[in-house]
């Protein structure tokens, strides 16, 4: 590398006509060079000058003497480490700033794709320069403090640019991915999760705290929407962290997740729900109950049950199912004492879901509700008796409506009916006639529907037959006279065969 030319341009050494590299004894202190490089990177104006200067930085890290690069002139060891960390941290920030994403003018609008047009062409060279720095730093060894200082901003930058977004290209994503791999190699981390959390023994420290330090100023209520990448980097970071490393950082991870959850855009809301669900799954229940945190999460999620976005409803119902276990004992574990207990959060969620299901006509939402209902019925156990009238209306309404081609809604509602019969069988005899009429009509529709595929038809007839057998069991065999009244002239051979199978099974 023509190091003498670079130093001359930075006014750090006299010009030399010799093409030989300067000896390390005649080189200026590395901190002084880093400071000048930072100033030039910040002050450069044109695209070509920026790319050229970033290339010079890359060649510097590739060819200069590592001892000179990482050993400042100060005599005090602690002062040397601190000075070096500050100098390299400032340079890395200046490099990253060359490929920084433009900010939105307000928190209500998004930038067009054209606003990010120049970002990929700068991100690639910056990634290459940082990769060169990490390669030299990792080969030198013994620079753990410096690596832990540079790791967080480098990781945030890499995660920002290896995602498939409007501000990246295939080449910039590849460069960012290489940068992330170089960071892992330099610190001896196995993968991204190990990079963030480190070892339980603390022999290999993680950089989660440092990354949150980098992100925190951009994750306030007024600023997080101005940069499109911040929420994605935060979510990526959070979703890598599991037990037991998440709990100590909960006060810093929870507020941004709640901000995303409360946003009016469905994509931001879903991202927030996903983050909250990860927190619920990876935080001890005692920590969530402390300071009433679990109740705050419940209220933040429950309000989304009034939305009409199917994807949001699906994510919220899944998250609530796990959160309710933190808030209270499942009703199914209370046994016969359910009648003496007060209504709980499980009741509130199930009641609202059933109420919305009755009036819902959108196919996507009907499928989401039907798919989410079986685990809630399981969780309620015999306490589902409190909601039998609503469950009955939902079952009758959903079994009447076709849901081609997979018949997801009908199959899930049949599962709901089976679980309800098993849990609340003493309350079923008075409902047998109405439910049997609905099931027989379903059999007739399914057997006469030529558009159904054979596997789906078999699933529907099999699940319907099982429901009839369960109804017969809880009514002490009183279903047989009703089945014998079915007019065989109105039934197809397939339906008659199914009914015959049911009759033989119930007789045994």
Secondary structure as GFF3:
##gff-version 3
##sequence-region A 1 508
A	DSSP	alpha_helix	3	9	.	.	.	ID=ss1
A	DSSP	three_ten_helix	24	26	.	.	.	ID=ss2
A	DSSP	alpha_helix	30	43	.	.	.	ID=ss3
A	DSSP	alpha_helix	47	63	.	.	.	ID=ss4
A	DSSP	alpha_helix	66	69	.	.	.	ID=ss5
A	DSSP	alpha_helix	77	98	.	.	.	ID=ss6
A	DSSP	three_ten_helix	113	116	.	.	.	ID=ss7
A	DSSP	alpha_helix	119	140	.	.	.	ID=ss8
A	DSSP	alpha_helix	144	162	.	.	.	ID=ss9
A	DSSP	alpha_helix	170	187	.	.	.	ID=ss10
A	DSSP	alpha_helix	192	197	.	.	.	ID=ss11
A	DSSP	alpha_helix	208	216	.	.	.	ID=ss12
A	DSSP	alpha_helix	228	240	.	.	.	ID=ss13
A	DSSP	three_ten_helix	247	249	.	.	.	ID=ss14
A	DSSP	alpha_helix	250	261	.	.	.	ID=ss15
A	DSSP	alpha_helix	266	282	.	.	.	ID=ss16
A	DSSP	alpha_helix	285	289	.	.	.	ID=ss17
A	DSSP	three_ten_helix	290	292	.	.	.	ID=ss18
A	DSSP	alpha_helix	293	302	.	.	.	ID=ss19
A	DSSP	three_ten_helix	303	306	.	.	.	ID=ss20
A	DSSP	alpha_helix	310	327	.	.	.	ID=ss21
A	DSSP	three_ten_helix	331	333	.	.	.	ID=ss22
A	DSSP	three_ten_helix	335	340	.	.	.	ID=ss23
A	DSSP	alpha_helix	345	359	.	.	.	ID=ss24
A	DSSP	alpha_helix	363	380	.	.	.	ID=ss25
A	DSSP	three_ten_helix	381	387	.	.	.	ID=ss26
A	DSSP	alpha_helix	388	399	.	.	.	ID=ss27
A	DSSP	alpha_helix	408	423	.	.	.	ID=ss28
A	DSSP	three_ten_helix	425	427	.	.	.	ID=ss29
A	DSSP	three_ten_helix	429	431	.	.	.	ID=ss30
A	DSSP	alpha_helix	432	448	.	.	.	ID=ss31
A	DSSP	alpha_helix	454	474	.	.	.	ID=ss32
A	DSSP	alpha_helix	479	484	.	.	.	ID=ss33
A	DSSP	three_ten_helix	488	490	.	.	.	ID=ss34
A	DSSP	alpha_helix	493	507	.	.	.	ID=ss35
###
